[in-house]
Amino acid sequence: MRVPFVNGEGEVSVGSTATGAGGCADAAGPGTRPLRADAQRNRDRILEAAEAVFAAEGVDVPVDVIAEKAGVGVGTLYRHFPTKERLCAAILLQRLVGITADARALAEAEDPAAAFFGFLQHVVREGAAKRDLVIAVTGADAEFEVAAAPVKDDLLEAVGVLLRRAQEAGAVRPDVTAPLVVSLVGATCQAATHMGAPPSCDMWAVVCDGLRPQSQS
């Protein structure tokens, strides 16, 4: 898989990677500069601290609070993430990788329908709970979308497997595609962002009913 990373000089690169135990990408490939072990540890700590702080206090929290929680200096944080938008984007990319892994883990589930709809509900809840991060990168330059493209491709592939199995089981209408499913989930998360609250059960039930064959709606 190819995913972006920010090297020790604060530069964004994209290269062939293998995801490490911490959920971050360890870069390796021509034209990229892998992080030293200590720099990778610092980056992992910053991401972990930032996600916890953002979840508790929102994205307006000063970066020195994040640096203190991570146990690094502010200068080290800025070397990895020159702007708060870059930090938010890195967390979002890491979350996309995690969600993709969640989908792949359900690829052989005994109940394809439960796996498909359960996964979608999980994504909607995650997206609604972390809506401050989505807001933080909205309107950013095209660099994030370029960096996220290969990660999103992997997600589409994983969702496609769950979708095909659910369709073969007769639980999802045959004209639904993986890009449509991802778009619907994204739109539901965006709706929650604008409402300032997680999507209601009624809203999610309507989305699910639209995905099922008419006889099951």
C-alpha positions in Angstrom: 0.0 0.0 0.0 1.2 3.5 -0.6 0.5 6.0 2.1 1.9 9.5 2.9 4.1 10.3 5.8 5.9 13.4 7.2 9.6 12.9 7.5 11.8 14.3 10.3 12.2 17.6 8.3 8.5 18.2 8.1 8.2 17.2 4.5 5.4 15.1 3.1 6.4 12.1 1.0 4.5 9.2 -0.4 6.1 5.7 -0.8 5.5 2.0 -0.5 4.9 1.1 3.1 4.1 -1.5 5.6 1.9 -0.5 8.5 3.6 -1.0 11.8 2.1 -2.2 15.1 1.4 1.4 16.1 -0.9 2.0 13.1 1.5 4.4 11.5 3.3 3.9 8.2 7.0 3.0 8.1 8.1 4.4 4.8 10.3 2.5 2.5 10.8 3.0 -1.2 12.8 4.9 -3.8 12.7 8.6 -3.4 11.6 8.5 0.2 13.5 9.1 3.4 12.5 6.7 6.3 12.3 8.1 9.7 15.0 7.2 12.3 13.6 5.0 15.1 13.7 7.8 17.6 11.9 10.2 15.2 9.3 7.6 14.4 8.7 7.1 18.2 8.3 10.9 18.6 5.8 11.1 15.7 3.8 8.2 17.1 3.6 9.9 20.5 2.5 13.2 18.9 -0.2 11.5 16.9 -1.5 9.6 19.9 -1.4 12.7 22.2 -3.0 14.9 19.6 -5.9 12.5 19.0 -6.6 12.3 22.7 -6.4 16.0 23.2 -8.5 16.9 20.2 -11.1 14.4 21.4 -11.2 15.9 24.9 -10.8 19.6 24.1 -11.4 20.1 20.4 -8.9 21.2 17.6 -8.5 24.7 19.0 -6.3 23.5 21.8 -2.7 25.1 21.6 -0.1 22.8 20.2 2.1 23.2 23.2 -0.5 21.2 25.2 -0.2 18.4 22.6 3.6 18.5 22.8 3.6 18.4 26.6 1.3 15.4 26.6 3.5 13.6 24.0 6.6 14.3 26.1 8.3 16.2 23.2 9.3 19.8 22.6 7.2 22.1 20.5 10.0 22.3 18.0 9.9 18.6 17.6 6.2 18.7 17.0 6.6 21.4 14.3 9.4 19.5 12.6 7.0 16.6 12.0 3.8 18.7 11.5 4.5 22.3 10.4 0.8 23.2 10.8 -2.1 22.0 12.9 -3.9 21.2 9.7 -1.0 18.8 8.8 -1.4 17.1 12.2 -5.1 16.7 11.8 -4.7 15.3 8.3 -2.1 12.8 9.6 -4.6 11.6 12.2 -7.4 11.3 9.6 -5.1 9.3 7.3 -4.1 7.0 10.2 -7.8 6.5 11.0 -8.6 5.7 7.3 -5.9 3.0 7.5 -7.5 1.6 10.7 -11.0 1.6 9.2 -9.7 -0.2 6.2 -8.2 -2.9 8.5 -11.5 -3.2 10.3 -13.3 -3.8 7.0 -10.7 -6.5 5.9 -11.1 -8.2 9.3 -14.8 -8.8 8.4 -14.2 -10.1 4.9 -14.8 -13.7 5.9 -17.5 -13.1 8.5 -20.1 -15.8 8.9 -23.0 -13.3 8.4 -22.3 -11.0 5.4 -25.3 -8.8 6.1 -24.4 -8.2 9.7 -20.8 -7.6 8.7 -21.7 -5.1 6.1 -24.2 -3.0 8.0 -22.3 -3.3 11.2 -19.2 -2.0 9.6 -21.0 1.0 8.1 -22.6 1.9 11.4 -19.1 1.7 13.0 -17.7 4.1 10.4 -20.6 6.6 10.9 -20.2 6.6 14.6 -16.4 7.1 14.3 -16.9 9.9 11.8 -19.5 11.7 13.9 -17.4 11.4 17.1 -14.3 12.9 15.4 -16.1 15.6 13.4 -13.8 18.4 14.7 -11.0 16.8 12.7 -13.1 16.7 9.6 -13.9 20.4 10.0 -10.2 21.1 10.6 -9.1 19.9 7.1 -12.2 21.1 5.2 -11.1 23.8 2.7 -7.4 22.8 3.0 -5.4 22.7 -0.2 -5.4 19.7 -2.6 -2.4 18.1 -1.0 -4.5 16.2 1.5 -6.7 14.7 -1.1 -3.7 13.7 -3.2 -2.1 12.1 -0.2 -5.3 10.3 0.9 -6.1 8.9 -2.6 -4.2 5.6 -2.2 -5.6 5.1 1.3 -9.1 5.7 0.0 -8.5 3.2 -2.8 -7.6 0.5 -0.3 -10.8 1.4 1.7 -12.9 1.1 -1.4 -11.5 -2.3 -2.2 -12.2 -3.5 1.3 -15.7 -2.1 1.4 -16.3 -3.7 -2.1 -15.6 -7.2 -0.6 -18.1 -6.7 2.2 -20.6 -5.2 -0.3 -20.3 -8.1 -2.8 -20.8 -10.7 0.0 -23.9 -8.9 1.3 -25.3 -8.6 -2.2 -24.8 -12.3 -2.8 -26.6 -13.0 0.4 -29.5 -10.9 -0.9 -29.1 -8.3 1.9 -28.2 -5.3 -0.4 -29.7 -4.2 -3.7 -27.6 -5.3 -6.7 -27.2 -1.8 -8.2 -25.3 -0.4 -5.2 -21.5 0.2 -5.7 -18.7 0.6 -3.2 -18.1 4.3 -4.1 -21.8 4.9 -3.6 -21.6 3.3 -0.1 -18.6 5.3 0.9 -20.3 8.5 -0.4 -23.4 7.8 1.6 -21.4 7.2 4.8 -19.5 10.4 4.2 -22.6 12.4 3.6 -24.2 11.0 6.8 -21.1 12.0 8.8 -21.2 15.5 7.1 -24.9 15.8 8.1 -23.9 15.0 11.7 -21.2 17.7 11.5 -23.7 20.4 10.4 -26.2 19.3 13.0 -23.6 19.4 15.7 -24.6 15.9 16.9 -24.2 12.3 16.0 -26.7 11.0 13.4 -29.9 9.9 14.9 -31.1 6.2 14.7 -33.8 7.4 12.4 -31.4 8.9 9.9 -29.2 5.8 9.9 -32.2 3.5 9.5 -33.3 5.5 6.4 -29.8 5.1 4.9 -29.8 1.3 5.6 -33.3 0.9 4.2 -32.2 2.6 1.0 -29.4 0.1 0.6 -31.6 -3.0 1.1 -33.7 -4.6 -1.7 -37.2 -3.2 -1.7 -38.7 -6.4 -0.3 -36.6 -6.0 2.8 -37.1 -2.2 3.3 
